[in-house]
Amino acid sequence: MSVTTTGACGKSEENEEQEKEAVAAAAGSLTGALEAEEGSDTDSDFYLETEGTYGLGELVTDTLYLRSCQAYGAVPASCFLHQGRAPELNLRYRGLGPQRLDLRDNGLCGAGAAALACALRKSSSICDVDLSENQLGAVGAQVVCAALMANPAIRKVQLSGNSLEEQAAQYFAELLLAHTGLKSLDLSYNQLNDQAGEMLGPALAENTGLTELNISWNHLRGPGAVSFARGLGANIFLRVLDISYNGFGDPGASAVGEALKTNNVLEELNMSNNHISMVGALSLGLGLRVNQTLRILVVSRNPMRSEGCLGVLKSVQGNPVSALELLDFSDIQVNQEFDDLASSVKAVLPGLCIKTGAGRVQYRKELLAVFGPASAPK
C-alpha cells in the first residue's frame, strides 16, 4: 500500500512538485517575454518562490509586480500574487529587509493613514516611505507625522499631492524639530500657504538633519515666505531646496538673499516661477555676492527682465570665491549687455554654465555638455 505524505498546506508532495514545475514554466515564459521587450538579463532562479495557493493566470497577469521585482532583483512572493486583489494584505513572516514602502496614489485618506501609522511606528526596516497622492489631509498628516517621529529609522518621506493645508503645517513643524534622522522630505503639490510658512520657517531654523526639502507648487507667499527664508538662513544641514512655483515675490527673494549671506551649506536652490521682479533679483544678488557654497541657482520663469538677470550676474562677478556651476535664467529674455557681462564672468569663472531663454550661440556648446542635446535651448 502506498502512502502519500502531505505538506503544511494540505497538498501532497507529488502535487506540490507538479505545481512548482508548472509555475516555473509559466514564469519562465513571462520572463522571456519581458526580456524580449526590455532587453534585460534575468537570473534563472528569479521566479522560483512558489509558496501558497494561487492560479497560474494570476501569476501571468500580475506583470507590474513581477517587473518591479525584476528591476530590484527581488524574488516575487506568490502569497502577494494570491492576495493582490484581496481587501486585506497579509505579509507576515516574510523577512522584509530595509526597503522602500511605496503606496503612492492609493486613496488612503485620513482613515487609511491611521491604519498604516501603526506599522510605520513599529517597523525598523523601512527607511523610505512614499505616500504621495493619497489625499491624507490634516488628519492623515497628524497620524503619519506622529508615526514618523516614533521611528528614527525612516530617512526619506514623500507626501506630494496630499491636499495639505495650513492645519497640517504644525505637524510637519513638529516633525522637523523632533526627527533628526530624516534626510529628505517632499511636500510638493500641496496647499501650504503663508501661515504654513510662518510655522515651518522657525522649525527649519532648528532642524538638525534634513539635507533635502521639496516644497514646490504650494502657496508660500507674503510674511510666510519671508519667515521660511529666515529659517533657511539659520539652517546648517540643508543642501538641496526646491521652493519653485510658490509666491515668494520680491519680499521673499530679498529674505532669501539675506539667508544666503549667512547660510554656508546650501548647494542647490530652485526659485523658478516665484513672481520675482527686477527689484527682488537685485536683493537676491546681495546674498550671491558673499555666498561660497551655492552651486546651482534656478530663477527661471520670473518677471525679472534682462535688468534683473544682469544684477544677479554682477553679484556673481563680484564674488571671487563663488562656487556657482549653473545659473538658470530660462524663459527670461536677455539683451546684449547681459551677453557681454556673461563673457566677462566666464573669464573669471570658467566652470560656470549660464542658461537663458535667448538661445545665444555662445552658450549652446556648454549646455550640450551639461544637460545633453534634449534639454539644451534651441
C-alpha positions as CSV (number, residue, x, y, z in Angstrom):
1,M,0.0,0.0,0.0
2,S,1.4,3.3,-1.0
3,V,1.4,6.3,1.4
4,T,1.2,9.9,0.2
5,T,2.6,12.5,2.6
6,T,1.2,16.0,2.7
7,G,2.7,19.4,3.3
8,A,1.7,22.2,5.7
9,C,-0.9,23.5,3.3
10,G,-2.6,20.1,2.9
11,K,-1.2,19.3,-0.6
12,S,0.6,16.1,-1.5
13,E,4.3,16.3,-2.1
14,E,3.7,14.9,-5.6
15,N,1.2,17.6,-6.4
16,E,3.4,20.3,-4.9
17,E,6.2,19.2,-7.2
18,Q,3.9,19.3,-10.2
19,E,2.6,22.7,-9.3
20,K,6.1,24.1,-8.8
21,E,7.1,22.8,-12.3
22,A,4.0,24.4,-13.8
23,V,4.6,27.7,-12.1
24,A,8.2,27.7,-13.0
25,A,7.3,27.1,-16.7
26,A,4.7,29.8,-16.7
27,A,7.0,32.3,-15.0
28,G,9.8,31.3,-17.4
29,S,7.6,32.2,-20.3
30,L,6.8,35.6,-18.8
31,T,10.5,36.2,-18.1
32,G,11.2,35.5,-21.8
33,A,8.6,38.0,-22.8
34,L,9.9,40.6,-20.5
35,E,13.5,40.1,-21.8
36,A,12.4,40.4,-25.3
37,E,10.5,43.6,-24.6
38,E,13.1,45.3,-22.3
39,G,16.3,43.7,-23.4
40,S,17.3,42.9,-19.8
41,D,19.1,39.9,-18.3
42,T,17.2,37.8,-15.9
43,D,18.6,35.3,-13.3
44,S,17.4,31.8,-14.0
45,D,16.4,31.5,-10.3
46,F,14.5,34.7,-10.3
47,Y,10.9,33.3,-10.3
48,L,11.3,30.3,-8.0
49,E,9.3,31.1,-4.9
50,T,6.0,29.1,-5.1
51,E,4.6,29.0,-1.6
52,G,0.9,29.4,-1.0
53,T,-2.2,28.8,-3.2
54,Y,-2.6,30.7,-6.4
55,G,-3.7,30.3,-10.0
56,L,-1.3,30.4,-13.0
57,G,-3.5,33.1,-14.6
58,E,-2.8,35.5,-11.6
59,L,0.9,34.9,-11.9
60,V,1.0,35.7,-15.6
61,T,-1.3,38.8,-15.4
62,D,0.4,40.5,-12.4
63,T,3.2,41.8,-14.6
64,L,3.6,45.2,-12.8
65,Y,4.5,43.5,-9.6
66,L,6.8,41.0,-11.3
67,R,8.5,43.7,-13.3
68,S,9.2,45.7,-10.1
69,C,10.7,42.6,-8.5
70,Q,12.8,42.1,-11.6
71,A,14.0,45.7,-11.5
72,Y,15.1,45.4,-7.9
73,G,16.5,41.9,-8.1
74,A,13.9,40.6,-5.6
75,V,12.2,37.2,-5.7
76,P,8.4,37.6,-6.2
77,A,6.3,36.3,-3.3
78,S,3.5,34.0,-4.5
79,C,1.4,34.9,-1.4
80,F,1.4,38.5,-2.6
81,L,0.2,37.5,-6.0
82,H,-2.5,35.5,-4.4
83,Q,-3.6,38.3,-2.1
84,G,-3.2,41.2,-4.6
85,R,-6.9,41.7,-5.0
86,A,-8.0,40.8,-1.5
87,P,-9.3,43.6,0.8
88,E,-6.5,42.8,3.4
89,L,-2.9,42.1,2.6
90,N,-1.0,39.7,5.0
91,L,2.7,39.7,4.6
92,R,3.7,38.3,8.0
93,Y,6.9,36.5,8.5
94,R,8.2,37.4,5.0
95,G,11.6,38.6,6.3
96,L,11.4,42.0,4.6
97,G,14.7,43.9,4.9
98,P,15.5,47.6,4.7
99,Q,13.3,48.6,1.8
100,R,11.2,51.3,0.3
101,L,7.4,51.4,1.1
102,D,5.7,52.9,-2.0
103,L,1.9,53.4,-1.6
104,R,1.6,56.3,-4.0
105,D,-1.9,57.1,-5.3
106,N,-3.9,54.5,-3.3
107,G,-6.7,56.7,-1.9
108,L,-5.7,56.1,1.7
109,C,-7.1,59.4,3.0
110,G,-7.0,60.0,6.8
111,A,-8.5,56.7,7.8
112,G,-6.1,54.7,5.7
113,A,-3.2,56.7,7.1
114,A,-4.3,56.0,10.6
115,A,-4.3,52.2,9.9
116,L,-0.9,52.4,8.3
117,A,0.6,54.5,11.1
118,C,0.8,51.6,13.5
119,A,3.0,49.7,11.0
120,L,5.2,52.7,10.5
121,R,5.8,53.1,14.2
122,K,6.9,49.5,14.7
123,S,8.9,48.8,11.5
124,S,12.7,49.1,11.9
125,S,13.4,48.0,8.3
126,I,11.5,50.6,6.3
127,C,13.7,53.6,5.5
128,D,12.0,55.2,2.5
129,V,8.2,56.0,2.5
130,D,6.2,57.3,-0.4
131,L,2.6,58.2,0.5
132,S,2.1,60.8,-2.3
133,E,-1.3,61.4,-3.9
134,N,-3.3,59.8,-1.2
135,Q,-5.5,62.8,-0.1
136,L,-4.2,62.5,3.5
137,G,-5.3,66.0,4.6
138,A,-4.6,67.3,8.1
139,V,-5.9,64.2,9.8
140,G,-3.6,61.9,7.8
141,A,-0.7,64.3,8.3
142,Q,-1.1,64.2,12.0
143,V,-1.0,60.4,12.3
144,V,1.8,60.0,9.8
145,C,4.0,62.6,11.4
146,A,3.4,61.0,14.8
147,A,4.4,57.7,13.5
148,L,7.5,59.1,11.8
149,M,8.6,60.8,15.0
150,A,8.4,57.4,16.7
151,N,10.6,55.7,14.1
152,P,14.1,57.1,13.8
153,A,14.9,54.5,11.0
154,I,13.0,56.4,8.3
155,R,15.2,58.6,6.2
156,K,13.1,59.7,3.3
157,V,9.4,60.7,3.1
158,Q,7.4,61.7,0.1
159,L,4.0,63.3,0.7
160,S,3.4,65.2,-2.6
161,G,-0.1,65.9,-3.7
162,N,-2.0,65.2,-0.4
163,S,-4.2,68.3,0.0
164,L,-2.1,69.5,2.9
165,E,-3.0,73.0,4.1
166,E,-2.0,75.2,7.0
167,Q,-3.6,72.9,9.6
168,A,-1.1,70.2,8.6
169,A,1.9,72.5,8.8
170,Q,2.1,72.4,12.5
171,Y,2.6,68.6,12.4
172,F,5.4,69.0,9.9
173,A,7.0,71.7,12.1
174,E,7.0,69.2,15.0
175,L,8.4,66.6,12.7
176,L,11.3,68.8,11.7
177,L,12.1,69.6,15.3
178,A,11.9,66.0,16.6
179,H,13.1,63.7,13.8
180,T,16.8,64.4,13.4
181,G,17.4,61.3,11.3
182,L,15.0,62.4,8.5
183,K,17.2,63.4,5.5
184,S,14.7,64.0,2.7
185,L,11.1,65.4,2.8
186,D,8.9,66.1,-0.2
187,L,5.8,68.3,0.4
188,S,5.3,69.5,-3.2
189,Y,2.0,70.0,-4.9
190,N,0.0,70.8,-1.8
191,Q,-1.8,73.9,-0.5
192,L,0.7,75.1,2.2
193,N,0.1,78.9,2.4
194,D,1.7,81.9,4.1
195,Q,0.5,80.8,7.6
196,A,2.2,77.4,6.9
197,G,5.4,79.2,6.0
198,E,5.3,81.1,9.4
199,M,5.2,77.7,11.2
200,L,7.7,75.9,9.0
201,G,10.3,78.7,9.0
202,P,11.3,78.5,12.7
203,A,11.2,74.7,12.6
204,L,13.6,74.7,9.6
205,A,15.9,77.0,11.5
206,E,16.1,74.5,14.3
207,N,16.2,71.3,12.3
208,T,19.4,69.3,12.6
209,G,19.4,66.6,10.0
210,L,17.3,67.3,6.8
211,T,19.5,67.7,3.8
212,E,16.9,67.8,1.0
213,L,13.5,69.6,1.1
214,N,11.0,70.0,-1.8
215,I,8.1,72.4,-1.1
216,S,7.5,73.4,-4.7
217,W,4.0,74.0,-6.1
218,N,2.5,75.4,-2.9
219,H,1.2,78.8,-1.8
220,L,4.1,80.2,0.3
221,R,3.9,84.0,-0.1
222,G,4.0,87.2,1.9
223,P,5.1,87.0,5.6
224,G,5.1,83.2,5.4
225,A,7.7,83.2,2.6
226,V,9.8,85.7,4.5
227,S,9.6,83.6,7.7
228,F,10.5,80.5,5.7
229,A,13.5,82.2,4.2
230,R,14.7,83.3,7.6
231,G,14.7,79.7,8.7
232,L,16.9,78.9,5.8
233,G,19.4,81.4,7.0
234,A,19.8,79.7,10.3
235,N,19.8,76.1,9.0
236,I,23.1,74.3,8.9
237,F,22.2,71.0,7.3
238,L,20.0,71.6,4.2
239,R,21.9,71.2,0.9
240,V,19.0,71.0,-1.7
241,L,15.9,73.2,-1.5
242,D,13.2,73.5,-4.1
243,I,10.7,76.4,-3.5
244,S,9.7,76.8,-7.1
245,Y,6.2,77.6,-8.1
246,N,5.2,79.5,-5.0
247,G,4.6,83.2,-4.5
248,F,7.8,84.4,-2.8
249,G,7.8,87.7,-4.7
250,D,10.3,90.4,-4.1
251,P,10.0,90.3,-0.2
252,G,10.6,86.6,-0.2
253,A,13.5,86.9,-2.7
254,S,15.0,89.6,-0.5
255,A,14.8,87.3,2.5
256,V,16.4,84.5,0.6
257,G,19.2,86.9,-0.3
258,E,19.8,87.7,3.3
259,A,19.7,84.0,4.1
260,L,22.4,83.3,1.6
261,K,24.7,85.7,3.3
262,T,24.9,83.5,6.4
263,N,24.0,80.1,5.1
264,N,27.2,78.2,4.3
265,V,25.8,74.7,3.5
266,L,23.1,75.1,0.8
267,E,24.3,73.8,-2.6
268,E,21.2,73.8,-4.8
269,L,18.3,76.3,-4.9
270,N,15.3,76.3,-7.2
271,M,13.3,79.6,-7.1
272,S,11.7,79.4,-10.6
273,N,8.3,81.0,-11.1
274,N,8.0,82.9,-7.9
275,H,6.9,86.4,-9.2
276,I,10.3,87.8,-8.6
277,S,10.8,91.2,-10.4
278,M,14.0,93.1,-11.1
279,V,13.8,94.5,-7.5
280,G,13.7,91.1,-6.0
281,A,16.5,89.8,-8.2
282,L,18.8,92.7,-7.1
283,S,18.1,91.8,-3.5
284,L,18.8,88.2,-4.1
285,G,22.1,89.1,-5.7
286,L,23.3,90.7,-2.4
287,G,23.5,87.2,-1.0
288,L,25.2,85.8,-4.0
289,R,27.9,88.4,-3.6
290,V,29.3,86.7,-0.5
291,N,27.9,83.1,-0.6
292,Q,30.6,80.4,-1.0
293,T,28.7,77.1,-1.2
294,L,25.7,77.5,-3.7
295,R,26.5,75.5,-6.9
296,I,23.1,75.6,-8.6
297,L,20.6,78.5,-8.8
298,V,17.5,78.3,-10.8
299,V,15.4,81.5,-11.2
300,S,13.7,80.8,-14.5
301,R,10.2,82.0,-15.4
302,N,10.4,85.1,-13.2
303,P,9.5,88.6,-14.5
304,M,12.9,90.0,-13.6
305,R,13.7,91.0,-17.2
306,S,17.2,91.4,-18.5
307,E,18.0,94.1,-15.9
308,G,17.3,91.6,-13.1
309,C,19.4,88.9,-14.7
310,L,22.1,91.4,-15.2
311,G,22.1,92.4,-11.5
312,V,22.3,88.8,-10.4
313,L,25.2,88.2,-12.7
314,K,27.0,91.3,-11.5
315,S,26.8,90.0,-7.9
316,V,28.3,86.7,-9.0
317,Q,31.1,88.6,-10.8
318,G,31.8,90.4,-7.6
319,N,32.3,87.2,-5.6
320,P,35.8,85.7,-6.4
321,V,35.1,82.7,-4.2
322,S,31.7,81.8,-5.7
323,A,31.0,78.1,-6.1
324,L,28.3,78.5,-8.8
325,E,28.3,76.0,-11.6
326,L,24.9,76.8,-13.0
327,L,22.8,79.9,-13.3
328,D,19.4,79.2,-14.9
329,F,17.5,82.2,-16.4
330,S,15.3,80.1,-18.7
331,D,12.4,81.8,-20.3
332,I,13.8,85.3,-19.5
333,Q,14.8,87.3,-22.5
334,V,18.2,88.9,-22.1
335,N,20.0,91.7,-24.1
336,Q,23.4,92.3,-25.5
337,E,24.6,93.9,-22.3
338,F,23.9,90.7,-20.4
339,D,25.8,88.7,-23.1
340,D,28.8,90.9,-22.8
341,L,28.9,90.6,-19.0
342,A,28.4,86.9,-19.2
343,S,31.6,86.6,-21.3
344,S,33.5,88.6,-18.7
345,V,32.2,86.4,-15.9
346,K,33.1,83.3,-17.8
347,A,36.7,84.5,-17.9
348,V,36.7,84.6,-14.1
349,L,34.6,81.5,-13.5
350,P,35.2,79.2,-16.5
351,G,33.2,76.4,-14.9
352,L,30.0,78.4,-14.7
353,C,27.2,77.5,-17.1
354,I,24.6,80.2,-17.9
355,K,21.3,79.1,-19.2
356,T,19.0,81.7,-20.8
357,G,15.8,81.8,-22.8
358,A,17.6,83.8,-25.6
359,G,19.2,80.8,-27.2
360,R,22.6,82.6,-27.7
361,V,25.0,80.6,-29.9
362,Q,27.9,81.0,-27.4
363,Y,26.0,79.1,-24.7
364,R,24.9,76.2,-26.9
365,K,28.1,74.1,-26.8
366,E,28.4,74.4,-23.0
367,L,24.8,73.5,-22.4
368,L,25.1,70.4,-24.6
369,A,27.9,69.1,-22.3
370,V,25.9,69.8,-19.1
371,F,22.4,68.9,-20.0
372,G,22.6,66.8,-23.1
373,P,21.0,67.6,-26.5
374,A,17.4,67.0,-25.3
375,S,17.4,69.9,-22.8
376,A,19.7,72.4,-24.5
377,P,18.0,75.6,-25.7
378,K,17.1,75.7,-29.4
